[in-house]
Amino acid sequence: MTRKLALQAFAVVAVVALFYFLPVGAARFDNAVLEALHLTRDYAREHVLLCLVPAFLIAGAISVFISQGAMMRYLGAQAPKALAYAVASVSGSVLAVCSCTVLPLFAGIYRMGAGLGPATAFLYAGPAVNVLAIVLTARVLGPEFGLARAVGAVTFSVVIGLAMHLLFRHEEQDKIAMQIPRAESPRPLWQNAAMLAAMVGVLVFANWAPPRDDGSLWQVVYAAKWWLAGGFAALLGVCASMFLGVRWWKLALTAVAVAVVAILLPGVPEAGFSLGVAGLVLASLTSRREESREWMRSTWEYVLLILPLLLGGVLVAGLLLGRPGHEGLIPSRWVAMMVGGNGLGANLFASVAGALMYFATLTEIPILQGLLGGGMGKGPALALLLAGPALSLPNMLVIRSVLGIRKTMAFVLLVVSMATLSGMLFGWIVN
């Protein structure tokens, strides 16, 4: 009791002292607070609706619709290694999401019985094995960067997954022994696959980034992105009606309302998107089948688990490091000074800085372009490219809530150390 009271007293004194000495009025602190709020606002505007909401729905669907047996067959700890890691890395390359959007999907497959190795391979591959990002890296920073990023990202996803499996293999065996097999899904695999494919299509095309070249295939897809996303949304509605018993007329009313909003507000596609999500949620919650209602409840559990940690982490990251092109508490010139050359210190610092910063999809490329122009070494640049998109402070907070502190620390240390060594090797080769 005495120890508990002492800890409580220390916590109270520490909080009071923190606010007492808070440097309010100092230009750098005030600017850092504004940057934190700006970054969190930008994240909420650009990523929560279009990225996280579909990801939460996919995670909820995985938990409810995919049988544990199927998950363990393809991604379980005892699944064939070649199959498990191939599925994990390919899934990540198809999704092409940022380090935060991949988290609900990672939590969903891990909780459904995926092995720690394949799950962490998927966790890394989701944001890192991004075909568009690799192509843009080669185009902007040079073909050597694009090739090194592609080889490094795929290699990292497999090596990190295998290392996590080996480090915690005894805990994995205990997890397998304690798992109670769940009943197989009442639907054929192709029906579950169709629903998940529809949701993945909405996620991918709603977030399709604009390319730099007007004549490329990416530009053609970008011009039709909302038509493609709408097509996959319509497919999801058909699947929900046919396979989950959601009333077709509710989904039809939602589709009409979305079309009307799209016509009235052609420059605000988020309005129709929000209305479509709201209609799907309400129709599923009032469905005559328990399974569709369970889908929404499972989705809501992931929202409560992940979203507060993400927003809090983004706020802290903005306070410390600011937004791209803006400074937080840590001056950007300190970062630039530490990443020159190709030594161990420069590569390690670049890896750690990349692991703490939050990068929205593709934003790391113009940031690195500026740093390289300011004297950053090519080795540290690759180290940041390999560590940054896959990790961030908000990302780490959520991973800890899913895996625990020991596994999270192991994952982060593996990413940082491999990025550091890869940066040193790349710097030695190109120089």
GICOR-V149475 format. One record per residue. RES is the residue in one letter. SS is DSSP state (helix for helix, strand for strand, loop for the rest). PHI is phi in radians with two decimals (* if undefined). D_LAST is the distance of its C-alpha to the last C-alpha in whole Angstrom. Layout:
# GICOR-V149475
<<RES	SS	PHI	D_LAST> <RES	SS	PHI	D_LAST>>
This chain:
# GICOR-V149475
<<M	loop	*	61> <T	helix	-1.08	61> <R	helix	-1.14	57> <K	helix	-1.10	57> <L	helix	-1.12	59> <A	helix	-1.12	56> <L	helix	-1.13	53> <Q	helix	-1.12	55> <A	helix	-1.12	56> <F	helix	-1.09	52> <A	helix	-1.10	51> <V	helix	-1.11	54> <V	helix	-1.10	53> <A	helix	-1.11	49> <V	helix	-1.14	50> <V	helix	-1.09	52> <A	helix	-1.11	50> <L	helix	-1.03	47> <F	helix	-1.26	49> <Y	helix	-1.12	51> <F	loop	-1.70	48> <L	loop	-1.04	46> <P	loop	-1.41	44> <V	loop	-1.14	46> <G	loop	1.83	46> <A	loop	-1.24	43> <A	helix	-1.03	41> <R	helix	-1.15	38> <F	helix	-1.15	40> <D	helix	-1.05	42> <N	helix	-1.14	39> <A	helix	-1.12	37> <V	helix	-1.10	40> <L	helix	-1.10	40> <E	helix	-1.10	37> <A	helix	-1.07	38> <L	helix	-1.20	41> <H	helix	-1.07	39> <L	helix	-1.12	36> <T	helix	-1.16	39> <R	helix	-1.11	41> <D	helix	-1.08	38> <Y	helix	-1.11	37> <A	helix	-1.09	41> <R	helix	-1.28	41> <E	helix	-1.70	38> <H	helix	-2.18	38> <V	helix	-1.16	41> <L	helix	-1.23	44> <L	helix	-1.44	41> <C	helix	-1.71	39> <L	helix	-1.29	41> <V	helix	-1.05	44> <P	helix	-1.06	44> <A	helix	-1.13	41> <F	helix	-1.09	44> <L	helix	-1.12	47> <I	helix	-1.15	45> <A	helix	-1.07	44> <G	helix	-1.09	48> <A	helix	-1.15	49> <I	helix	-1.04	47> <S	helix	-1.15	49> <V	helix	-1.74	52> <F	helix	-1.61	52> <I	loop	-1.56	49> <S	loop	-1.24	51> <Q	helix	-1.12	50> <G	helix	-1.10	50> <A	helix	-1.14	48> <M	helix	-1.08	45> <M	helix	-1.24	45> <R	helix	-1.16	46> <Y	helix	-1.80	42> <L	helix	-2.22	40> <G	loop	-1.24	42> <A	loop	-1.10	41> <Q	loop	-1.78	43> <A	loop	-1.22	42> <P	loop	-0.95	40> <K	helix	-1.03	36> <A	helix	-1.06	35> <L	helix	-1.16	37> <A	helix	-1.06	37> <Y	helix	-1.35	33> <A	helix	-1.15	33> <V	helix	-1.08	36> <A	helix	-1.11	34> <S	helix	-1.28	31> <V	helix	-1.15	32> <S	helix	-1.03	35> <G	helix	-1.12	32> <S	helix	-1.17	30> <V	helix	-1.26	33> <L	helix	-1.25	34> <A	loop	0.91	31> <V	loop	-1.94	32> <C	loop	-1.51	31> <S	loop	-1.14	31> <C	loop	-1.63	34> <T	loop	-1.17	36> <V	helix	-1.25	35> <L	helix	-1.12	37> <P	helix	-1.05	40> <L	helix	-1.18	39> <F	helix	-1.07	38> <A	helix	-1.07	41> <G	helix	-1.12	43> <I	helix	-1.26	42> <Y	helix	-1.20	41> <R	helix	-1.22	45> <M	loop	-1.52	46> <G	loop	2.01	45> <A	loop	-1.10	42> <G	loop	-1.15	40> <L	helix	-1.06	38> <G	helix	-1.10	35> <P	helix	-1.06	35> <A	helix	-1.13	36> <T	helix	-1.28	33> <A	helix	-1.09	31> <F	helix	-1.13	33> <L	helix	-1.05	32> <Y	helix	-1.34	28> <A	helix	-1.18	28> <G	helix	-0.87	31> <P	helix	-1.50	28> <A	helix	-1.54	25> <V	loop	-1.54	26> <N	loop	-1.94	27> <V	helix	-1.03	26> <L	helix	-1.11	27> <A	helix	-1.13	24> <I	helix	-1.17	22> <V	helix	-1.09	23> <L	helix	-1.15	22> <T	helix	-1.05	19> <A	helix	-1.11	18> <R	helix	-1.28	20> <V	helix	-1.59	19> <L	helix	-1.70	15> <G	loop	2.10	14> <P	helix	-1.09	15> <E	helix	-1.16	12> <F	helix	-1.19	13> <G	helix	-1.07	17> <L	helix	-1.13	16> <A	helix	-1.13	14> <R	helix	-1.18	17> <A	helix	-1.11	20> <V	helix	-1.11	19> <G	helix	-1.12	18> <A	helix	-1.14	21> <V	helix	-1.14	24> <T	helix	-1.10	23> <F	helix	-1.01	23> <S	helix	-1.04	26> <V	helix	-1.30	28> <V	helix	-1.11	26> <I	helix	-1.12	27> <G	helix	-1.07	31> <L	helix	-1.12	31> <A	helix	-1.13	30> <M	helix	-1.11	33> <H	helix	-1.09	35> <L	helix	-1.20	35> <L	helix	-1.13	35> <F	loop	-2.12	38> <R	helix	-1.14	40> <H	helix	-1.18	43> <E	helix	-1.14	43> <E	helix	-1.13	43> <Q	helix	-1.12	46> <D	helix	-1.12	48> <K	helix	-1.10	47> <I	helix	-1.11	48> <A	helix	-1.15	51> <M	helix	-1.53	52> <Q	loop	-1.23	52> <I	loop	-1.73	55> <P	loop	-1.01	54> <R	loop	-1.62	55> <A	loop	-1.09	57> <E	loop	-1.13	56> <S	loop	-1.09	55> <P	loop	-1.23	59> <R	loop	-1.84	57> <P	loop	-1.09	55> <L	helix	-1.02	51> <W	helix	-1.15	51> <Q	helix	-1.23	53> <N	helix	-1.10	50> <A	helix	-1.10	48> <A	helix	-1.12	49> <M	helix	-1.14	49> <L	helix	-1.17	46> <A	helix	-1.10	44> <A	helix	-1.11	46> <M	helix	-1.20	45> <V	helix	-1.12	41> <G	helix	-1.06	42> <V	helix	-1.07	43> <L	helix	-1.06	40> <V	helix	-1.18	37> <F	helix	-1.41	39> <A	helix	-1.14	40> <N	loop	-1.92	37> <W	loop	-1.14	35> <A	loop	-1.41	33> <P	loop	-1.22	33> <P	loop	-1.41	30> <R	loop	-1.60	29> <D	loop	-1.81	30> <D	loop	-1.18	34> <G	loop	-1.65	34> <S	loop	-1.45	32> <L	helix	-1.09	34> <W	helix	-1.04	33> <Q	helix	-1.17	35> <V	helix	-1.08	38> <V	helix	-1.14	38> <Y	helix	-1.09	37> <A	helix	-1.12	40> <A	loop	-1.86	42> <K	helix	-1.02	41> <W	helix	-1.33	44> <W	helix	-1.16	46> <L	helix	-1.17	44> <A	helix	-1.06	44> <G	helix	-1.12	48> <G	helix	-1.12	49> <F	helix	-1.20	47> <A	helix	-1.11	49> <A	helix	-1.11	52> <L	helix	-1.07	51> <L	helix	-1.07	51> <G	helix	-1.08	55> <V	helix	-1.10	56> <C	helix	-1.12	55> <A	helix	-1.09	56> <S	helix	-1.25	59> <M	helix	-1.36	60> <F	helix	-1.78	58> <L	helix	-1.99	59> <G	loop	1.32	62> <V	loop	-1.24	61> <R	loop	-1.03	64> <W	helix	-1.14	63> <W	helix	-1.23	64> <K	helix	-1.18	62> <L	helix	-1.19	59> <A	helix	-1.14	61> <L	helix	-1.07	62> <T	helix	-1.08	58> <A	helix	-1.10	57> <V	helix	-1.12	59> <A	helix	-1.10	59> <V	helix	-1.11	55> <A	helix	-1.11	56> <V	helix	-1.10	58> <V	helix	-1.11	55> <A	helix	-1.10	53> <I	helix	-1.26	55> <L	helix	-1.28	56> <L	loop	-2.20	53> <P	loop	-1.15	50> <G	loop	-1.59	48> <V	loop	-2.22	48> <P	helix	-1.11	47> <E	helix	-1.09	46> <A	helix	-1.14	50> <G	helix	-1.13	51> <F	helix	-1.07	48> <S	helix	-1.07	50> <L	helix	-1.11	54> <G	helix	-1.11	53> <V	helix	-1.12	51> <A	helix	-1.05	54> <G	helix	-1.13	56> <L	helix	-1.11	55> <V	helix	-1.11	55> <L	helix	-1.12	59> <A	helix	-1.13	60> <S	helix	-1.25	58> <L	helix	-1.17	60> <T	loop	-1.81	63> <S	loop	-1.22	63> <R	loop	-1.41	65> <R	loop	-1.86	63> <E	helix	-1.13	62> <E	helix	-1.06	58> <S	helix	-1.22	57> <R	helix	-1.18	58> <E	helix	-1.13	56> <W	helix	-1.02	53> <M	helix	-1.20	54> <R	helix	-1.15	54> <S	helix	-1.12	51> <T	helix	-1.04	49> <W	helix	-1.13	51> <E	helix	-1.09	50> <Y	helix	-1.19	46> <V	helix	-1.06	47> <L	helix	-1.15	48> <L	helix	-1.26	46> <I	helix	-1.81	42> <L	helix	-1.06	43> <P	helix	-1.04	44> <L	helix	-1.15	41> <L	helix	-1.10	39> <L	helix	-1.12	40> <G	helix	-1.12	41> <G	helix	-1.15	37> <V	helix	-1.10	36> <L	helix	-1.07	38> <V	helix	-1.17	36> <A	helix	-1.07	33> <G	helix	-1.14	34> <L	helix	-1.10	36> <L	helix	-1.40	33> <L	helix	-2.05	30> <G	loop	1.24	32> <R	loop	-1.69	31> <P	loop	-0.97	28> <G	loop	1.54	28> <H	loop	-2.31	31> <E	loop	-1.81	31> <G	loop	-1.84	33> <L	loop	-1.17	34> <I	loop	-1.57	30> <P	loop	-1.07	29> <S	helix	-1.14	25> <R	helix	-1.18	24> <W	helix	-1.11	24> <V	helix	-1.10	22> <A	helix	-1.07	19> <M	helix	-1.17	19> <M	helix	-1.50	19> <V	loop	-1.97	15> <G	strand	-1.40	13> <G	loop	1.34	10> <N	loop	-2.40	9> <G	loop	-1.34	12> <L	helix	-1.05	15> <G	helix	-1.08	17> <A	helix	-1.14	15> <N	helix	-1.21	15> <L	helix	-1.13	18> <F	helix	-1.11	20> <A	helix	-1.10	18> <S	helix	-1.14	19> <V	helix	-1.17	23> <A	helix	-1.09	23> <G	helix	-1.11	22> <A	helix	-1.18	25> <L	helix	-1.55	27> <M	loop	-1.30	27> <Y	loop	-1.74	29> <F	loop	-1.99	27> <A	loop	-1.20	30> <T	loop	-0.95	29> <L	loop	1.37	26> <T	helix	-1.30	26> <E	helix	-1.17	23> <I	helix	-1.24	21> <P	helix	-1.14	22> <I	helix	-1.11	22> <L	helix	-1.16	18> <Q	helix	-1.03	18> <G	helix	-1.20	20> <L	helix	-1.16	18> <L	helix	-1.11	14> <G	helix	-1.17	16> <G	loop	-1.59	17> <G	loop	1.92	14> <M	strand	-1.18	13> <G	loop	-1.24	10> <K	helix	-1.23	9> <G	helix	-1.10	9> <P	helix	-1.02	13> <A	helix	-1.10	13> <L	helix	-1.16	13> <A	helix	-1.02	15> <L	helix	-1.18	18> <L	helix	-1.10	18> <L	helix	-1.49	19> <A	helix	-1.65	21> <G	helix	-1.13	23> <P	loop	-1.11	25> <A	loop	-1.56	26> <L	loop	-2.30	27> <S	loop	-2.89	29> <L	helix	-1.04	32> <P	helix	-1.09	35> <N	helix	-1.05	33> <M	helix	-1.11	33> <L	helix	-1.06	37> <V	helix	-1.26	38> <I	helix	-1.03	37> <R	helix	-1.07	38> <S	helix	-1.20	42> <V	helix	-1.64	41> <L	helix	-1.73	40> <G	loop	1.65	40> <I	helix	-1.21	38> <R	helix	-1.17	37> <K	helix	-1.17	36> <T	helix	-1.12	34> <M	helix	-1.07	33> <A	helix	-1.11	31> <F	helix	-1.08	30> <V	helix	-1.11	28> <L	helix	-1.12	27> <L	helix	-1.11	26> <V	helix	-1.10	24> <V	helix	-1.14	22> <S	helix	-1.19	21> <M	helix	-1.20	20> <A	helix	-1.13	18> <T	helix	-1.09	16> <L	helix	-1.14	15> <S	helix	-1.14	14> <G	helix	-1.09	12> <M	helix	-1.12	11> <L	helix	-1.13	10> <F	helix	-1.11	8> <G	helix	-1.06	6> <W	helix	-1.17	5> <I	helix	-1.20	6> <V	helix	-1.32	4> <N	loop	-1.62	0>>
